[in-house]
Amino acid sequence: MTRADLDKDPRAVASMFDGVARRYDLTNSLLTAGQDQRWRRRTREALQLHRGQRVLDLAAGTAVSTVELARSGAWCVAADFSLGMLRAGEHRTVPKVAADALHLPFSDAAFDAVTISFGLRNVVDPDAALVELARVTRPGGRLVVCEFSRPVWTPFRVAYYLGLERVLPAIADRVSSNPAAYRYLGESIRAWPAQEQLAARIAQAGWRDVGWRNLSLGAIALHRARRA
């Protein structure tokens, strides 16, 4: 089955997600023991959305995250470069756009808020994607990045990385339509920067007031920022 490598070749990444699209939502719920719902809710809350605002949900996949954002009353669009993922979410009644994170098909300052959940780690150039997100956000607009991160408690961190290496692939073999993709998942999580390092990169990309909140003992982090 198709999987990407840590060079994050865009075609390989898109093809990999096409391959997991059919059972993506089910697999995520099983692998996270239902915590994915909580993380989506926390992302919406962190964005502090208001009715009528325009929101970009980048790397939205099947748009389940976009539906959660739309509960705020904001106008939310799902964008992803995996057509397979967008098709898997075609039953969700939110706008959907095929889009490359490095070349977004939106005008400057088009959105009041932008977010990317579990997607920045898969972009070939995350720093350029953060700059592009800043371009399409109005001055003072908000960013939230929800992403796997570095657990802060050492015993849990050791167990967590062991689980990525052994438990995650075993579960994916049984429930995913593309188990090889979840081996890439574990590799990419271990290679991803810690909270402080990601915060510095967000600031360098043109965002201010950067901070983060740890979820699940730091296995997940919500990074928040405002457009300069």
C-alpha positions in Angstrom: 0.0 0.0 0.0 1.1 3.6 -0.6 2.9 5.5 2.2 4.9 8.6 2.4 8.4 9.0 3.7 9.9 11.8 5.9 10.9 13.8 2.8 7.1 14.5 2.5 6.9 14.3 -1.3 3.5 16.0 -2.0 2.4 13.4 -4.5 3.3 10.6 -2.1 1.5 12.3 0.8 -1.6 12.9 -1.2 -1.7 9.4 -2.5 -1.2 8.0 1.0 -4.2 9.9 2.3 -6.3 8.9 -0.7 -5.5 5.3 0.4 -6.7 5.8 4.0 -9.7 8.0 3.2 -12.4 5.3 3.1 -11.9 4.3 6.8 -10.1 7.4 8.0 -12.6 8.7 10.5 -13.2 5.2 12.0 -9.5 4.5 12.3 -8.8 7.9 14.0 -11.6 7.3 16.6 -10.3 3.9 17.4 -6.6 4.9 17.6 -7.4 7.9 19.9 -10.1 6.1 22.0 -12.5 8.9 20.9 -10.2 11.7 22.0 -10.2 13.1 18.5 -13.7 14.6 19.2 -12.3 16.4 22.2 -9.4 17.8 20.3 -11.7 19.1 17.5 -13.8 20.8 20.2 -10.8 22.4 21.8 -9.5 23.7 18.5 -12.9 25.4 17.9 -12.8 26.9 21.3 -9.3 28.2 20.9 -10.2 30.0 17.7 -12.8 32.1 19.6 -15.1 32.2 16.5 -18.1 34.4 16.0 -21.1 34.1 13.8 -20.5 35.3 10.3 -16.7 35.1 10.4 -14.8 33.4 7.6 -12.6 30.5 8.6 -10.2 28.3 6.6 -9.8 24.7 7.8 -6.7 23.6 6.0 -5.8 19.9 5.7 -9.4 19.3 6.6 -9.5 15.7 5.2 -13.1 14.4 5.3 -14.3 17.8 6.8 -15.3 16.3 10.1 -13.2 19.1 11.7 -14.8 21.7 9.6 -18.3 20.6 10.7 -17.1 21.1 14.3 -15.9 24.6 13.5 -19.1 25.5 11.8 -21.0 24.9 15.1 -19.8 28.4 16.1 -22.0 30.0 13.4 -18.9 31.0 11.4 -18.7 30.3 7.6 -16.1 27.6 7.3 -14.4 26.1 4.3 -12.6 22.7 4.2 -9.4 22.6 2.1 -7.2 19.6 1.4 -5.0 18.4 -1.4 -6.2 14.8 -1.1 -9.2 14.4 -3.4 -9.9 11.0 -1.9 -10.3 12.5 1.6 -12.6 15.3 0.3 -14.7 12.7 -1.6 -14.9 10.6 1.6 -16.5 13.6 3.3 -18.8 14.6 0.5 -21.8 13.9 2.7 -20.8 16.7 5.1 -22.5 19.9 4.1 -19.7 22.4 4.3 -17.8 24.1 1.4 -14.9 22.0 0.2 -11.9 23.1 -1.9 -9.0 21.2 -3.3 -5.9 23.2 -2.2 -2.2 23.0 -1.8 -1.0 24.4 1.5 1.9 26.1 -0.2 -0.2 27.8 -2.9 -3.6 28.5 -1.4 -6.3 29.6 -3.9 -7.5 32.5 -1.8 -6.9 36.2 -1.9 -4.9 38.1 0.7 -6.6 38.7 4.1 -9.6 36.5 3.0 -10.2 34.9 6.4 -10.8 36.0 10.0 -9.2 32.8 11.3 -7.3 29.8 9.9 -6.5 26.4 11.4 -4.7 23.3 10.5 -5.1 20.1 12.5 -2.7 17.2 12.2 -1.7 18.4 8.8 1.3 20.8 9.1 3.5 17.9 10.0 2.7 16.4 6.5 3.6 19.5 4.5 6.9 19.4 2.6 7.7 22.9 3.8 5.8 23.7 7.0 7.4 27.2 7.4 6.3 28.2 3.9 2.8 26.9 4.8 2.7 29.1 7.9 3.6 32.1 5.7 0.9 31.2 3.2 -1.6 30.9 6.1 -0.6 34.4 7.3 -1.1 35.8 3.8 -4.7 34.7 3.6 -5.5 35.9 7.2 -6.5 39.5 7.9 -4.3 41.5 10.3 -5.2 40.6 13.8 -6.8 37.3 12.6 -6.3 34.1 14.5 -4.3 30.9 13.9 -4.6 27.6 15.7 -2.4 24.6 14.9 -3.5 21.4 16.5 -0.7 18.8 16.1 1.0 15.9 17.7 3.8 17.1 20.0 6.2 16.1 22.8 4.7 14.6 25.9 6.0 16.6 28.9 6.1 13.8 31.5 9.0 11.5 30.9 7.4 8.1 31.9 4.4 8.9 29.6 6.7 10.1 26.8 8.6 6.8 26.9 5.4 4.7 26.8 3.9 7.0 24.2 6.8 6.5 21.7 6.8 2.8 22.4 3.1 2.7 21.5 3.8 4.6 18.3 6.4 2.0 17.4 4.5 -1.2 18.3 0.8 -0.6 19.2 -0.3 1.8 16.6 0.8 -0.4 13.6 -0.8 -3.4 15.1 -4.2 -1.6 15.4 -3.9 -0.1 12.0 -3.2 -3.5 10.5 -6.7 -4.5 11.7 -8.8 -1.4 11.0 -7.1 0.8 8.4 -7.6 0.6 4.6 -3.9 1.5 4.3 -2.0 0.3 7.3 1.4 1.4 5.9 0.3 5.0 6.3 0.2 4.6 10.1 3.8 3.5 10.2 4.6 6.8 8.5 2.4 8.5 11.1 4.6 7.2 14.0 7.8 8.2 12.2 6.6 11.7 11.4 5.4 12.3 15.0 8.8 11.3 16.5 10.5 13.6 14.0 8.2 16.6 14.7 9.6 19.6 16.8 8.7 20.1 20.4 6.2 22.8 21.5 8.8 25.5 22.0 10.5 24.9 18.6 7.2 25.0 16.7 6.2 28.2 18.5 9.4 29.9 17.3 8.8 28.8 13.7 5.2 30.2 13.9 6.6 33.5 15.1 9.2 33.6 12.3 6.4 33.1 9.7 4.8 36.4 10.6 2.5 35.6 13.5 2.6 37.3 17.0 1.4 36.5 20.5 2.3 32.8 20.0 1.5 30.4 22.7 0.4 26.9 23.2 -1.8 24.6 25.4 -0.9 21.0 26.0 -3.6 18.4 25.7 -3.2 14.7 26.7 -0.1 15.4 28.7 1.6 17.1 25.7 1.0 14.3 23.2 -1.1 17.0 21.5 -0.5 20.7 21.5 -2.7 23.6 20.4 -0.6 26.5 19.2 -2.4 29.8 19.0 -1.2 33.1 17.4 -2.5 36.3 15.8 -1.7 37.7 12.4 0.8 40.6 12.7 
